């Protein structure tokens, strides 16, 4: 659904910028000891929700996401400046792909795991038509929708492309970091540059503020998926 790929952040309120960590190069590193700074977002008309839980193995803790014909989104509650902290690193793992999942169809728009970067709409940077469109959306939903979003996905199929537009909206771009199940069951570390990826995806300059989110969903296919995230770090 469109709400899954683009409008999920309608209901998220604006929060103050977080304090920097002791290392000025790192804005925050989430090790998933708890979910205090994360907010779950539910979608209209989707009754079943993904289960997000903290798991422990030895001295390590990590996030487990399990979706069974379900979908919901986990969002970090503090937006950040992508020009000050443009890099994100995380380590993720899946139990397996979604067999009927396909990034090129609406029926297959499910993923065992994805990381969202949702960019805030800024009316000062918008043209007349865009301001009118976003004003109407805010009047209806109570919040501005995001300006655009990058979705870093573990794709179910080995698509030839590394970048795809969402099947629902051109304002949401899918970046295929992993494809297929060859590395299922293995921890994989990813490191991305938000600004560079945005320019490749949209061909222009990204908005300044963004919010990060995590999602596992299997509502369109009716299947199940389980994934894990060991940590997420936003830094420069």
Rosetta silent file (secondary structure, phi, psi, omega in degrees, C-alpha in Angstrom):
SEQUENCE: XXXXXXXXXXXXXXXXXXXXXXXXXXXXXXXXXXXXXXXXXXXXXXXXXXXXXXXXXXXXXXXXXXXXXXXXXXXXXXXXXXXXXXXXXXXXXXXXXXXXXXXXXXXXXXXXXXXXXXXXXXXXXXXXXXXXXXXXXXXXXXXXXXXXXXXXXXXXXXXXXXXXXXXXXXXXXXXXXXXXXXXXXXXXXXXXXXXXXXXXXXXXXXXXXXXXXXXXXXXXXXXXXXXXXXXXXXXX
SCORE:     score description
SCORE:     0.000 S_00000001
   1 L     0.000  155.546  178.881    0.000    0.000    0.000 S_00000001
   2 H   -57.613  -39.712 -178.512    1.029    3.612   -0.534 S_00000001
   3 H   -59.688  -32.065 -178.834    0.920    4.138    3.197 S_00000001
   4 H   -68.345  -38.276 -170.970    3.550    1.451    3.629 S_00000001
   5 H   -98.675  -14.098 -174.097    6.063    2.969    1.292 S_00000001
   6 L  -141.821  -44.098 -171.025    5.513    6.685    1.628 S_00000001
   7 H   -95.016   11.770 -175.496    2.859    8.040    3.998 S_00000001
   8 H   -61.930  -24.048 -173.823    3.808    6.082    7.078 S_00000001
   9 H   -92.244    9.515  176.798    5.315    9.144    8.732 S_00000001
  10 H   -54.900  -42.538 -169.530    2.091   11.182    8.662 S_00000001
  11 H   -90.343    3.076 -179.734    1.375   10.433   12.280 S_00000001
  12 L   -86.908  127.047  179.053    4.848   11.078   13.620 S_00000001
  13 L   -78.850  161.848  177.544    5.223   14.325   15.521 S_00000001
  14 L   -79.942  137.165  179.291    8.269   16.553   15.215 S_00000001
  15 L  -118.567  160.665  177.124   10.903   16.044   17.882 S_00000001
  16 L   -70.184  157.133  175.864   13.904   18.136   18.930 S_00000001
  17 L   -63.416  139.858  179.630   17.333   17.305   17.531 S_00000001
  18 L   -75.064  160.797  174.958   19.101   14.731   19.727 S_00000001
  19 L   -73.495  146.111  177.944   22.256   15.425   21.652 S_00000001
  20 L   -72.180  153.234  176.058   25.472   14.282   20.019 S_00000001
  21 L   -74.593  176.086  179.887   27.314   11.355   21.518 S_00000001
  22 L   -61.455  -32.898  173.255   30.685   11.790   23.203 S_00000001
  23 L   -86.027  111.937 -173.847   32.280   11.012   19.841 S_00000001
  24 L   -65.728  -12.467  177.738   31.337   14.063   17.758 S_00000001
  25 L   -80.965  -16.689 -176.218   31.539   11.972   14.600 S_00000001
  26 E  -113.404  122.273  175.944   28.635    9.787   15.780 S_00000001
  27 E   -74.713  -51.601  173.136   25.154   11.189   16.235 S_00000001
  28 E  -158.585  154.093  172.945   23.824    7.991   17.782 S_00000001
  29 E  -130.272  113.411 -179.303   24.454    4.255   17.839 S_00000001
  30 E   -93.343  115.353  179.445   21.449    2.113   18.674 S_00000001
  31 L   -99.354    2.322  176.147   22.480   -1.249   20.130 S_00000001
  32 L    59.144   48.803  167.679   18.885   -2.306   20.846 S_00000001
  33 L   -77.335  -24.944  175.998   19.099   -2.770   24.566 S_00000001
  34 L  -158.906 -177.951 -179.729   15.548   -1.425   24.565 S_00000001
  35 L  -120.292   31.484 -175.789   13.088    0.395   22.301 S_00000001
  36 L   -59.026  -38.342 -176.133   12.689    3.561   24.376 S_00000001
  37 L   -97.195   17.015  179.641   13.510    5.865   21.446 S_00000001
  38 E  -118.781  142.203 -179.919   11.444    3.974   18.892 S_00000001
  39 E  -121.827  131.781  178.202    7.776    4.438   18.076 S_00000001
  40 E   -86.854  136.102 -179.215    5.638    1.851   16.310 S_00000001
  41 E  -116.532  128.271 -179.429    3.444    3.137   13.505 S_00000001
  42 L  -105.319  154.499 -176.906    0.358    1.236   12.369 S_00000001
  43 L  -109.278  138.314  175.644   -1.360    1.450    8.999 S_00000001
  44 L   -57.601  140.776  175.636   -5.087    1.871    8.369 S_00000001
  45 L    73.546    1.798  173.350   -6.809   -1.276    7.112 S_00000001
  46 L  -109.676  103.502 -172.185   -3.878   -3.520    8.110 S_00000001
  47 L   -77.146  -34.437 -177.588   -5.122   -5.421   11.153 S_00000001
  48 L   -93.038  136.344 -174.838   -2.078   -7.610   11.789 S_00000001
  49 L  -116.215  146.049  174.313    1.105   -5.933   12.974 S_00000001
  50 L   -62.007  142.529  177.031    4.751   -6.898   12.797 S_00000001
  51 E   -96.851  120.115  176.601    6.181   -7.981   16.147 S_00000001
  52 E  -110.235  126.948 -177.057    9.332   -6.087   17.158 S_00000001
  53 E  -144.203  157.535  176.607   11.203   -7.420   20.173 S_00000001
  54 E   -93.461  125.630  178.604   14.597   -7.236   21.850 S_00000001
  55 E  -113.932  153.965 -179.901   16.498  -10.532   21.805 S_00000001
  56 E  -129.084  136.007  175.422   19.679  -11.422   23.665 S_00000001
  57 E  -135.543  106.825 -173.310   22.446  -13.837   22.757 S_00000001
  58 L    65.249 -126.446  178.515   25.304  -13.915   25.220 S_00000001
  59 L   -92.036   -0.699 -175.532   26.325  -10.318   25.858 S_00000001
  60 E   -98.654  140.972  173.250   24.806   -9.110   22.584 S_00000001
  61 E  -119.520  151.714 -179.766   21.309   -7.696   22.118 S_00000001
  62 E  -154.348  165.015  178.415   19.530   -7.151   18.835 S_00000001
  63 E   -90.558  131.722  173.902   16.169   -6.288   17.332 S_00000001
  64 E  -111.807  131.154  177.710   14.006   -9.123   16.029 S_00000001
  65 E  -120.839  122.437  179.506   11.199   -8.346   13.566 S_00000001
  66 E  -124.632  123.560  179.828    8.636  -11.022   12.767 S_00000001
  67 E  -122.561  129.072  178.336    5.850  -10.459   10.265 S_00000001
  68 E  -132.460   98.378 -172.485    3.139  -12.995    9.475 S_00000001
  69 L    53.115   42.020 -169.770    0.603  -11.592    6.972 S_00000001
  70 L  -142.427  167.388  175.074    1.304   -8.338    8.790 S_00000001
  71 E  -160.809  137.782  167.119    2.878   -4.896    8.569 S_00000001
  72 E  -165.238  165.476 -170.200    3.851   -2.041   10.879 S_00000001
  73 E  -121.932  140.304  175.994    6.756    0.359   11.057 S_00000001
  74 E  -109.603  124.383 -172.155    9.278    1.133   13.793 S_00000001
  75 E  -123.616  133.813  173.561   10.524    4.739   13.747 S_00000001
  76 E   -73.526  132.092 -166.885   13.340    6.457   15.615 S_00000001
  77 L   -84.567    5.728 -178.481   11.751    9.451   17.305 S_00000001
  78 L  -123.670  109.122  176.146   14.525   11.990   16.727 S_00000001
  79 L   -64.267  162.728 -179.567   15.044   13.495   13.250 S_00000001
  80 E  -144.126  163.550 -179.783   18.564   14.464   12.213 S_00000001
  81 E   -87.861  113.203 -175.243   20.432   16.705    9.776 S_00000001
  82 L   -73.190  -16.485  178.161   21.625   14.530    6.882 S_00000001
  83 L   -83.807  -24.331  173.862   24.205   17.100    5.811 S_00000001
  84 L   -85.196  -38.284 -179.809   25.884   17.021    9.207 S_00000001
  85 L  -129.876   83.047 -172.962   25.522   13.247    9.602 S_00000001
  86 L   -88.501   -4.728 -173.647   25.136   11.739    6.124 S_00000001
  87 E  -111.349  145.872  176.729   26.235    8.170    6.797 S_00000001
  88 E  -134.228  134.633  177.115   24.373    5.199    8.267 S_00000001
  89 E  -127.863  139.315  175.591   25.813    1.803    9.142 S_00000001
  90 E  -151.897  167.317  176.495   23.955   -1.250   10.359 S_00000001
  91 E  -126.600  125.185 -176.895   24.195   -5.025   10.583 S_00000001
  92 E  -133.249  165.368 -179.174   21.211   -7.152    9.567 S_00000001
  93 E  -153.636  146.549  174.520   20.220  -10.765    8.976 S_00000001
  94 E  -123.686  151.915  172.363   17.190  -12.598    7.605 S_00000001
  95 L   -75.492  -32.047 -179.945   15.945  -16.128    8.160 S_00000001
  96 L   178.002  167.439  179.548   14.825  -16.236    4.545 S_00000001
  97 L   -81.198  172.925  172.529   13.171  -14.304    1.743 S_00000001
  98 L   -94.787  115.741 -169.171    9.463  -13.969    1.000 S_00000001
  99 L   -56.952  -41.780 -177.656    8.863  -16.413   -1.856 S_00000001
 100 L   -91.583    4.653 -178.725    6.192  -14.351   -3.633 S_00000001
 101 L   -69.327  138.618 -178.237    7.910  -11.030   -2.883 S_00000001
 102 L  -154.278  115.964 -176.295    8.653   -8.848   -5.887 S_00000001
 103 L   -67.387   -8.868 -176.907    9.825   -5.214   -5.751 S_00000001
 104 L  -102.064    1.734  179.525    8.258   -4.586   -9.171 S_00000001
 105 L  -131.661  151.847  176.905    4.662   -5.471   -8.287 S_00000001
 106 L   -68.826  -36.880  179.799    2.150   -4.221   -5.753 S_00000001
 107 L   -66.157  -24.877 -177.954    1.175   -7.767   -4.869 S_00000001
 108 L  -103.942   11.930 -174.327    4.804   -8.559   -4.086 S_00000001
 109 L   -78.021   62.416  175.130    5.672   -5.365   -2.202 S_00000001
 110 L  -131.221  148.484 -178.070    6.817   -7.159    0.964 S_00000001
 111 E  -144.083  141.947  178.365   10.347   -7.449    2.373 S_00000001
 112 E   -64.543  -26.060  175.405   11.872   -9.402    5.261 S_00000001
 113 E  -163.650  145.934  172.343   13.608   -6.178    6.302 S_00000001
 114 E  -150.593  151.962  173.797   14.107   -2.617    5.112 S_00000001
 115 E  -113.276  124.029  177.947   15.614    0.566    6.503 S_00000001
 116 E   -93.095  142.448  160.093   13.759    3.789    5.722 S_00000001
 117 E  -123.144  109.153 -177.291   15.201    7.256    5.444 S_00000001
 118 E  -105.879  125.056 -173.923   12.209    9.606    5.260 S_00000001
 119 E   -96.142  135.198 -177.611   12.916   13.251    4.433 S_00000001
 120 L   -73.172  139.511  173.348   10.899   16.064    5.959 S_00000001
 121 L   -75.664  133.948  178.281    8.912   18.381    3.727 S_00000001
 122 L  -120.328  107.910 -177.256    9.970   22.036    4.053 S_00000001
 123 H   -59.738  -24.742 -179.946    7.371   24.528    2.745 S_00000001
 124 H   -68.884  -22.712 -178.209   10.084   27.214    2.425 S_00000001
 125 H   -98.251   -0.003 -173.161   11.783   25.092   -0.239 S_00000001
 126 L   -98.647  155.642  173.989    8.599   24.227   -2.163 S_00000001
 127 L   -81.595  177.652 -175.058    6.943   25.831   -5.179 S_00000001
 128 H   -61.237  -47.407 -177.108    3.397   27.161   -5.226 S_00000001
 129 H   -65.474  -43.898 -179.829    1.769   23.959   -6.502 S_00000001
 130 H   -64.500  -39.922  178.019    3.693   21.730   -4.127 S_00000001
 131 H   -61.193  -40.438  179.392    2.857   23.958   -1.154 S_00000001
 132 H   -65.137  -41.409  179.658   -0.821   23.742   -2.036 S_00000001
 133 H   -63.708  -44.355 -178.295   -0.658   19.944   -2.322 S_00000001
 134 H   -72.991  -31.964  176.051    1.093   19.533    1.010 S_00000001
 135 H   -64.161  -39.910  178.418   -1.203   22.032    2.717 S_00000001
 136 H   -65.860  -40.491  178.479   -4.190   19.962    1.595 S_00000001
 137 H   -64.505  -40.538  179.337   -2.531   16.781    2.867 S_00000001
 138 H   -66.565  -38.000  178.656   -1.812   18.390    6.235 S_00000001
 139 H   -63.134  -34.333 -178.060   -5.400   19.602    6.524 S_00000001
 140 H   -80.854  -43.549 -173.593   -6.631   16.040    5.943 S_00000001
 141 H   -99.925  -17.939 -179.276   -4.105   14.073    8.013 S_00000001
 142 L    92.038  -10.416  179.150   -2.991   16.669   10.557 S_00000001
 143 L  -141.786  152.245  171.529    0.697   16.329    9.586 S_00000001
 144 L   -68.863  139.516  168.570    2.761   16.960    6.492 S_00000001
 145 L   -70.965  165.959  176.609    3.676   13.779    4.626 S_00000001
 146 L   -67.097  154.789  176.322    7.384   13.272    4.004 S_00000001
 147 L   -66.870  -41.163 -176.131    8.926   15.013    1.049 S_00000001
 148 E  -170.716  172.089  178.914   10.471   11.752   -0.184 S_00000001
 149 E  -152.680  150.241  170.151   12.066    8.574    1.098 S_00000001
 150 E  -108.264  133.655  177.752   14.838    6.084    0.455 S_00000001
 151 E  -116.509  111.955  177.413   14.112    2.428    1.205 S_00000001
 152 E   -92.121  110.265 -168.901   17.162    0.224    1.686 S_00000001
 153 E  -115.896  154.614  164.799   15.759   -3.249    1.138 S_00000001
 154 E   -96.356   98.713 -174.037   16.729   -6.877    1.279 S_00000001
 155 E   -72.095  147.951 -179.405   15.052   -7.811   -2.002 S_00000001
 156 L   -80.145  -28.414 -178.840   13.415  -11.195   -2.421 S_00000001
 157 L  -114.713  157.525  179.003   14.446  -11.576   -6.051 S_00000001
 158 L   -88.381   69.470  178.712   17.761  -11.021   -7.798 S_00000001
 159 L   -61.777  148.859  177.870   16.569   -8.069   -9.860 S_00000001
 160 L   -68.511  -31.184 -177.284   19.049   -6.729  -12.405 S_00000001
 161 L   -80.967  151.781  172.198   18.521   -3.198  -11.079 S_00000001
 162 L  -102.403  -16.599  178.780   20.056   -1.811   -7.892 S_00000001
 163 E  -132.710  128.579  178.191   17.631    1.128   -7.736 S_00000001
 164 E  -134.116  145.220  171.464   13.879    0.936   -8.385 S_00000001
 165 E   -75.896  145.299  175.509   11.053    3.391   -7.983 S_00000001
 166 L   -57.494  146.548  178.362    8.337    2.261   -5.603 S_00000001
 167 L   -71.755   -6.126 -178.908    5.392    0.629   -7.355 S_00000001
 168 L  -106.794  -34.772 -175.532    3.185    3.151   -5.542 S_00000001
 169 L  -156.922  140.638  177.048    4.916    6.525   -5.835 S_00000001
 170 L   -71.564   -8.482  178.366    7.927    8.100   -7.505 S_00000001
 171 L   -84.464   -2.613  178.923    8.700    9.915   -4.256 S_00000001
 172 E  -124.633  119.293 -175.649    9.809    6.652   -2.675 S_00000001
 173 E  -111.630  135.982  179.687   12.888    4.918   -4.093 S_00000001
 174 E   -99.399  125.068  176.648   13.942    1.354   -3.353 S_00000001
 175 E  -110.503  117.268 -172.277   17.681    0.674   -3.094 S_00000001
 176 E   -89.368   95.410 -178.525   18.422   -3.033   -3.343 S_00000001
 177 E   -80.444  -38.875  176.038   21.361   -3.688   -1.029 S_00000001
 178 E  -127.709  148.627 -177.847   20.862   -7.451   -0.849 S_00000001
 179 E  -135.376  128.345  176.944   19.063   -9.704   -3.325 S_00000001
 180 L    76.705 -172.332 -172.392   17.730  -13.191   -2.825 S_00000001
 181 L  -108.383   16.751 -178.890   18.494  -15.712   -0.100 S_00000001
 182 L   -60.409  -30.854 -177.564   22.139  -16.562   -0.819 S_00000001
 183 L  -109.292   14.693  176.707   23.186  -14.778    2.380 S_00000001
 184 L   -58.846  140.579 -179.161   20.166  -15.716    4.492 S_00000001
 185 L    83.166    2.458 -178.352   21.143  -16.698    8.019 S_00000001
 186 L  -119.351  135.743  174.269   24.313  -14.592    7.828 S_00000001
 187 L   -69.533  131.797 -179.507   24.965  -11.240    9.466 S_00000001
 188 E  -126.585  129.319  177.970   25.665   -8.617    6.790 S_00000001
 189 E   -94.682  132.661  179.093   27.059   -5.129    7.489 S_00000001
 190 E  -119.710  144.771  177.608   25.807   -2.243    5.341 S_00000001
 191 E  -139.495  120.638 -174.018   27.217    1.284    5.118 S_00000001
 192 E  -127.056  156.947  175.882   25.416    3.933    3.089 S_00000001
 193 E  -113.487  109.033 -173.581   25.791    7.618    2.201 S_00000001
 194 H   -59.483  -48.480 -174.760   22.390    9.293    2.347 S_00000001
 195 H   -64.628  -45.716  179.089   23.267   12.368    0.293 S_00000001
 196 H   -63.365  -42.035  179.948   25.005   10.424   -2.464 S_00000001
 197 H   -67.306  -36.489  179.143   22.210    7.858   -2.672 S_00000001
 198 H   -64.186  -43.624  179.806   19.566   10.571   -2.772 S_00000001
 199 H   -62.896  -39.652  176.745   21.282   12.291   -5.688 S_00000001
 200 H   -65.590  -40.837 -174.572   21.494    8.993   -7.579 S_00000001
 201 H   -75.444  -42.296 -172.391   17.875    8.152   -6.837 S_00000001
 202 H  -111.426  -13.332  179.296   16.211   11.506   -7.401 S_00000001
 203 L    73.404   23.583  179.775   18.759   13.479   -9.413 S_00000001
 204 L  -157.968 -174.755 -176.990   18.760   16.431   -7.029 S_00000001
 205 L   -81.329  137.622 -178.719   19.614   17.743   -3.595 S_00000001
 206 L   -79.406  154.746  168.774   17.981   16.091   -0.605 S_00000001
 207 L   -60.013  164.537 -172.210   16.001   17.924    2.076 S_00000001
 208 L   -78.321  -44.675 -172.680   17.954   18.695    5.228 S_00000001
 209 E  -102.511  143.987  179.929   16.094   16.760    7.928 S_00000001
 210 E  -146.769  164.757  176.812   15.219   13.092    7.925 S_00000001
 211 E  -128.153  145.746 -178.623   13.953   10.315   10.158 S_00000001
 212 E  -104.994  142.587  179.815   15.092    6.696   10.186 S_00000001
 213 E  -141.373  163.116  179.755   12.763    3.714   10.338 S_00000001
 214 E  -128.455  141.306  179.254   12.784   -0.103   10.282 S_00000001
 215 E  -151.495  141.252  165.512   10.194   -2.372    8.762 S_00000001
 216 E  -127.198  130.886 -176.103    9.443   -6.016    8.045 S_00000001
 217 E  -144.640  143.042  179.451    6.189   -6.657    6.189 S_00000001
 218 L  -145.434   28.649 -175.551    4.382   -9.609    4.658 S_00000001
 219 L   -77.283  -33.425 -178.299    0.808   -8.371    4.385 S_00000001
 220 L   -72.493  -40.697 -178.040    0.545   -8.276    0.577 S_00000001
 221 L   -85.352  -20.994 -176.608    1.843  -11.802    0.009 S_00000001
 222 L    74.547   15.575 -179.843    0.265  -13.315    3.121 S_00000001
 223 L   -96.157 -160.731  178.709    3.563  -15.023    3.931 S_00000001
 224 E  -134.596  153.551 -179.820    5.884  -14.711    6.911 S_00000001
 225 E  -151.599  142.897  176.687    9.321  -13.175    7.426 S_00000001
 226 E  -132.379  132.864 -179.508   11.784  -12.878   10.284 S_00000001
 227 E  -142.334  168.764 -174.814   14.772  -10.561   10.382 S_00000001
 228 E  -141.653  144.500  172.834   17.266   -9.144   12.864 S_00000001
 229 E  -128.761  123.111 -176.197   19.218   -5.912   13.282 S_00000001
 230 E   -79.053  -42.449  178.106   22.259   -5.915   15.547 S_00000001
 231 E  -162.203  162.255  169.863   22.817   -2.154   15.574 S_00000001
 232 E  -135.317  132.491  179.205   22.246    1.066   13.638 S_00000001
 233 E  -128.283  130.535  174.591   24.711    3.973   13.705 S_00000001
 234 E  -107.928  125.848 -172.511   24.243    7.456   12.221 S_00000001
 235 E  -154.470 -177.640  175.502   27.550    9.265   11.804 S_00000001
 236 L  -130.727    0.000    0.000   29.787   11.417    9.620 S_00000001
